[in-house]
Amino acid sequence: MAQVFIGIGSSINKRINVRLGLTSLRAEFGDLKISPLYESEAVGFSGVNFYNLVVELHSDLDVHALIVKLKAIERKHGREENALKFAPRTLDLDLLLYDQQIDAEIDLPRAEITRNAFVLKPLAELAPLLIHPALGKTYQKLWQDYPKDKQKLWRVEDLL
């Protein structure tokens, strides 16, 4: 079973869609380990704020089948198949890590981990001592070194 980390985001009916995304992931993969939930400003475009969190799960699916399954869950919850990257969305499920696999073709580990506070902060809280497979640093250390004034991020209490 592969150890998998998935970033979840939503900016359209975000409270409902984050819950629906978690429900669908539980139905497909069983138990989830869930980070705290954060709200952040849109990155790459002007838009409403997003909710973001990270989940850990275990899967027997290979990486390609897992990506297909995540895209199917997104579509089930209203995400259009060819949706723009920098646009509001109902549900975004991004494969961040698949074991310690490094694969530039499918963006593993996902580059957004070190670029975006809304990915790195919840990942660092969920798996602080896990080591980034390419950088050789823990996610806790990567968060400590992250420029905190780069992106605004607020923890959302008691939503999930």
C-alpha positions in Angstrom: 0.0 0.0 0.0 1.4 3.4 -1.0 1.4 6.3 1.4 -0.3 9.1 -0.5 -0.8 12.8 0.3 -3.5 14.8 -1.5 -4.1 18.5 -1.4 -7.8 19.5 -1.4 -9.0 22.9 -2.4 -12.3 24.7 -3.2 -13.5 28.2 -3.8 -17.1 27.5 -4.9 -19.4 26.5 -2.1 -16.2 25.7 -0.4 -17.6 24.4 2.9 -19.9 21.9 1.1 -17.4 20.9 -1.5 -14.6 20.2 0.9 -16.9 18.0 3.0 -18.1 16.2 -0.2 -14.5 15.7 -1.3 -13.6 14.2 2.1 -16.6 11.9 2.0 -15.7 10.7 -1.5 -12.1 10.0 -0.6 -13.2 8.1 2.5 -15.6 6.0 0.4 -12.8 5.1 -2.1 -9.8 4.8 0.3 -11.1 4.3 3.8 -9.5 6.1 6.8 -8.0 9.5 6.1 -5.6 11.5 8.2 -6.7 15.1 7.8 -4.7 18.3 8.4 -6.2 21.5 9.8 -8.3 23.5 7.3 -7.0 26.8 6.0 -8.4 29.7 4.0 -6.1 31.6 1.6 -6.3 34.1 -1.1 -6.5 32.9 -4.7 -3.0 32.5 -6.3 -2.4 33.2 -9.9 -5.7 35.1 -10.5 -8.1 37.5 -8.8 -10.9 35.6 -7.2 -12.6 34.6 -4.0 -10.7 32.9 -1.2 -10.0 29.2 -1.2 -10.3 26.5 1.5 -7.3 24.2 1.5 -6.2 21.1 3.5 -4.1 18.0 3.0 -5.1 14.4 3.6 -3.0 11.3 4.0 -4.4 8.0 2.8 -3.1 4.6 1.7 -3.9 3.0 -1.6 -3.3 -0.1 -3.7 -3.7 1.8 -6.9 -0.7 2.6 -8.9 0.0 6.3 -9.4 -1.7 6.7 -12.8 -4.8 4.9 -11.7 -4.9 7.0 -8.5 -4.8 10.2 -10.6 -7.6 9.0 -12.8 -9.7 8.3 -9.6 -9.0 11.7 -8.2 -10.1 13.4 -11.5 -13.3 11.3 -11.4 -14.1 12.5 -7.9 -13.5 16.1 -9.0 -15.9 15.7 -11.9 -18.4 14.0 -9.7 -18.5 17.2 -7.6 -18.9 19.7 -10.5 -15.3 20.2 -11.8 -15.3 20.5 -15.5 -12.8 18.2 -17.2 -10.9 20.9 -19.0 -11.2 23.6 -16.3 -8.7 26.4 -16.3 -5.9 26.0 -13.8 -6.1 29.6 -12.5 -9.9 29.9 -11.9 -12.5 29.3 -9.2 -13.3 25.6 -8.7 -15.7 23.4 -6.9 -13.1 20.8 -5.9 -9.5 20.4 -6.6 -7.7 17.2 -5.6 -3.9 17.4 -6.2 -1.6 14.4 -5.8 1.2 15.8 -3.7 3.2 12.7 -2.8 3.0 9.1 -3.7 5.4 7.3 -1.3 8.8 8.8 -1.9 8.4 8.7 -5.7 10.1 11.3 -7.8 8.6 11.7 -11.3 9.0 15.0 -13.1 6.5 13.9 -15.8 3.6 13.7 -13.4 5.0 16.3 -11.0 6.0 14.2 -8.0 6.6 15.5 -5.5 4.3 18.2 -6.6 6.1 21.5 -7.1 3.4 23.5 -5.3 4.4 21.9 -2.0 7.3 24.4 -1.7 5.7 27.3 -3.6 2.4 27.7 -1.8 1.7 28.2 1.9 -1.7 26.6 1.6 -0.1 23.3 0.6 3.1 23.4 2.7 1.6 24.5 6.0 -1.1 21.8 6.3 1.4 19.1 5.0 3.9 20.2 7.6 1.3 19.9 10.3 0.1 16.5 9.0 3.6 14.9 8.5 6.2 17.2 10.1 9.0 14.7 10.1 8.4 13.2 6.7 11.3 14.0 4.4 10.8 15.7 1.0 12.1 13.1 -1.5 14.0 15.6 -3.7 15.1 18.2 -1.2 16.0 15.9 1.7 14.4 18.2 4.3 11.5 17.6 6.6 8.2 19.4 5.8 8.5 21.0 9.2 11.9 22.5 8.3 10.6 23.6 4.8 7.7 25.4 6.6 10.1 27.0 9.1 12.1 28.3 6.2 9.1 29.5 4.1 8.8 33.3 3.8 5.6 33.8 5.8 4.8 37.1 4.2 4.6 35.6 0.7 1.0 34.4 1.0 -1.8 35.1 3.5 -3.2 32.0 5.2 -5.8 31.7 8.0 -6.8 28.6 9.9 -10.5 27.8 9.8 -11.8 26.4 13.0 -14.6 23.8 13.6 -15.6 23.5 10.0 -15.0 19.8 9.4 
